[in-house]
Every structure is written in C-alpha cells, then in structure tokens.
C-alpha cells in the first residue's frame, strides 16, 4: 500500500491535481469562461485611458492660464458667446487638434470638464498636491520662515497672503502658500489665521520656524499683544523681522513727502486714477499710496498736499 501511495504522489495526474487545488479560488470563473467579460474589461480600460488623456488636456489648459496669469472664466460662457474666456477658448482650440476631445465635448452628457464647478474642483486638487509638495520639502529643510501681508482685491475685500521661505540643498526657496480671510483685522484674528496654517505646514516640527516677517503696523509688530508676540508664544524660535520691502516703501514715502513736486505728482496721479472705473481697475494700488502720502502730510501739520 505504501509503495502504491508513493508511486501515486509522483504521478502526473496527482501533480496536476495539486496545482489545480492551489489555484482554486484565485482565478475568476467569469474571466476564465467568458470571452465577452474579458472583452468588456479591455474596452473599459481603453475608455479609462481615453478619459484620463482628456482630463490631462483640460488640466494642461488650466496650467496654461495659470502660467500666464489669465483668468479661467469669461464674462459669458454660453455656447453661442463670441468671447468664452481664455480657458474655454483654449479647450475649444485643443479639440480641433484632438478628435477624442472634440467627440467628448460634443457627446458627453455627464462630465465635460469645463464647467465652473469642475474647474474649481481641479484647482482644489492641484492646490492639495502643491501644498503636499511644499510640506515634503519643509520636512527636509532645517529651518523655515513665514511672511504675511494683506492685499485688497478688485472688489475691495482684504485678504491675507502667506509666503514661506526656506533653504533646501543649498538653494533659497520661496513659495506662495495661499490667500486667507481672517475673522477680523485685529491681532487675535490675524494671529489665529496664521497659527492655523502654520499647524498644517509644520506638522509638529515647530522648532523649524525661526523667523516671522511682517510690516511695521502696530497690530503686527506689537511686543506684547501684537501678531508677532502671539506667534512667538507658540513658536519660541520665531523671531520677528521687519519686512525689508516695507522698510524701502517707508523710505520712499518719507522721501517723497518732503518734495513739493512729488506731492503734486501724487495728487495728479490720484485724480487721474479716480476719474473713471477703468482707471481704478488698472491702478488699484495708487489709492493706498496716495492715502499714505496724504496722512504723512496731515501728521506734519500741512493742510494742503501742494504744500507751501
């Protein structure tokens, strides 16, 4: 009996059965038996690749608009509009060169990829990837500094801008992190917004933050209740440095304030810029420049910008 058992173990039939037993449950019956199923998988993969290529072209169009600083959306994006905007115009131009993209835009009833909602979702995805790349670089960097300032958009809403600066592989790197709207313009509101973003950026590596740079406003530079003091209370290595660009701005403003011709130019430029809405849109910065100069004159006791 023993001899027969040993002989059976070595037989081809036994070996084949052992192999089939080991493969039992690892292969789909549908895949083995149905040619139609295998064909459907093949067609699905082709469709997925085609959709991937179409989405890549749409993302490339968004990259193009971003690289050249052009807005994505147009004033009127209806199909019969003569000016769809740069993004839609670029997609339509690309469709003339790619038949798959053209067919997709003409036949797709669910996802065309050019609506404002899809544009915003793609931009959010790109921003998440961008932020992840920055966080990865900061993990490798030894130190990092944060710069913050506010800017006013065309609708006159104030937004705070955060910029990160660090050294990686001997190269100084400076990256825009994002624009944010604090709860208010007080030291508590601004510092709360900055601290929230620093927590996302540093991810527990707070000792790497060695500098914080702002302008010379009291709400920012205050040693007791200013933004820099509140940030330093959380990140002890974050020393405050007055922004050198703002220092240059103060120097130029003060230098211009003592020259009569410069005061006349400032007033003339302000009047020119505020004489129409189009000029206000072209030169949104002149209002703040003129106001700064005018405040200096008032502090110096002058009643007229033209001076004596």
PERATA-V890076 format. One record per residue. N is the residue number from 1. PHI is phi in whole degrees, -180 to 180 (* if undefined). Layout:
# PERATA-V890076
<<N:PHI> <N:PHI>>
This chain:
# PERATA-V890076
<<1:*> <2:-64> <3:-65> <4:-65> <5:-66> <6:-63> <7:-68> <8:-68> <9:-60> <10:-90> <11:-74> <12:-64> <13:-61> <14:-66> <15:-62> <16:-62> <17:-67> <18:-63> <19:-64> <20:-62> <21:-66> <22:-68> <23:-91> <24:-63> <25:89> <26:-90> <27:-116> <28:-73> <29:-64> <30:-62> <31:-69> <32:-77> <33:-101> <34:-110> <35:-68> <36:-65> <37:-66> <38:-63> <39:-67> <40:-65> <41:-63> <42:-62> <43:-67> <44:-64> <45:-64> <46:-64> <47:-65> <48:-63> <49:-65> <50:-65> <51:-64> <52:-63> <53:-64> <54:-65> <55:-63> <56:-63> <57:-66> <58:-65> <59:-65> <60:-62> <61:-65> <62:-67> <63:-59> <64:-60> <65:-63> <66:-68> <67:-64> <68:-105> <69:63> <70:-104> <71:-68> <72:-76> <73:-92> <74:-100> <75:-68> <76:-137> <77:-105> <78:-69> <79:-60> <80:-94> <81:-72> <82:-85> <83:-140> <84:-80> <85:102> <86:-65> <87:-64> <88:-64> <89:-64> <90:-69> <91:-65> <92:-63> <93:-66> <94:-65> <95:-67> <96:-71> <97:-97> <98:-128> <99:-66> <100:-64> <101:-65> <102:-62> <103:-63> <104:-63> <105:-65> <106:-84> <107:-114> <108:-68> <109:-106> <110:-111> <111:-135> <112:-99> <113:89> <114:-118> <115:-74> <116:-64> <117:-66> <118:-65> <119:-58> <120:-66> <121:-66> <122:-65> <123:-63> <124:-64> <125:-64> <126:-63> <127:-65> <128:-63> <129:-66> <130:-61> <131:-64> <132:-65> <133:-64> <134:-65> <135:-61> <136:-64> <137:-67> <138:-67> <139:-61> <140:-84> <141:-77> <142:-83> <143:-140> <144:-149> <145:-125> <146:-118> <147:-121> <148:-139> <149:-158> <150:-107> <151:-140> <152:-112> <153:-83> <154:-66> <155:-89> <156:65> <157:-98> <158:-85> <159:-126> <160:-94> <161:-109> <162:-112> <163:-129> <164:-109> <165:-135> <166:-155> <167:-113> <168:-135> <169:55> <170:77> <171:-114> <172:-78> <173:-120> <174:-130> <175:-128> <176:-72> <177:-98> <178:167> <179:-111> <180:-139> <181:-113> <182:-65> <183:-59> <184:-157> <185:-97> <186:-84> <187:-62> <188:-65> <189:-65> <190:-69> <191:-65> <192:-61> <193:-66> <194:-66> <195:-62> <196:-62> <197:-71> <198:-64> <199:-63> <200:-71> <201:-74> <202:-81> <203:51> <204:88> <205:-102> <206:-64> <207:-67> <208:-76> <209:-78> <210:-112> <211:-152> <212:-134> <213:-125> <214:-137> <215:-82> <216:-94> <217:-64> <218:-60> <219:-65> <220:-93> <221:-95> <222:-51> <223:-77> <224:-108> <225:-121> <226:-78> <227:-61> <228:-63> <229:-69> <230:-70> <231:-73> <232:-67> <233:-66> <234:-95> <235:-116> <236:-65> <237:-86> <238:-83> <239:-82> <240:-82> <241:-130> <242:-66> <243:-60> <244:-69> <245:-66> <246:-70> <247:-61> <248:-64> <249:-62> <250:-65> <251:-63> <252:-66> <253:-66> <254:-68> <255:-66> <256:-72> <257:-72> <258:-99> <259:-112> <260:-62> <261:-65> <262:-67> <263:-66> <264:-64> <265:-62> <266:-61> <267:-68> <268:-62> <269:-65> <270:-65> <271:-63> <272:-64> <273:-70> <274:-94> <275:-80> <276:-154> <277:-66> <278:-62> <279:-69> <280:-65> <281:-71> <282:-73> <283:-123> <284:-69> <285:-84> <286:-68> <287:-62> <288:-67> <289:-64> <290:-66> <291:-62> <292:-62> <293:-64> <294:-66> <295:-64> <296:-61> <297:-63> <298:-65> <299:-66> <300:-83> <301:87> <302:-89> <303:-96> <304:-135> <305:-69> <306:-75> <307:75> <308:-72>>
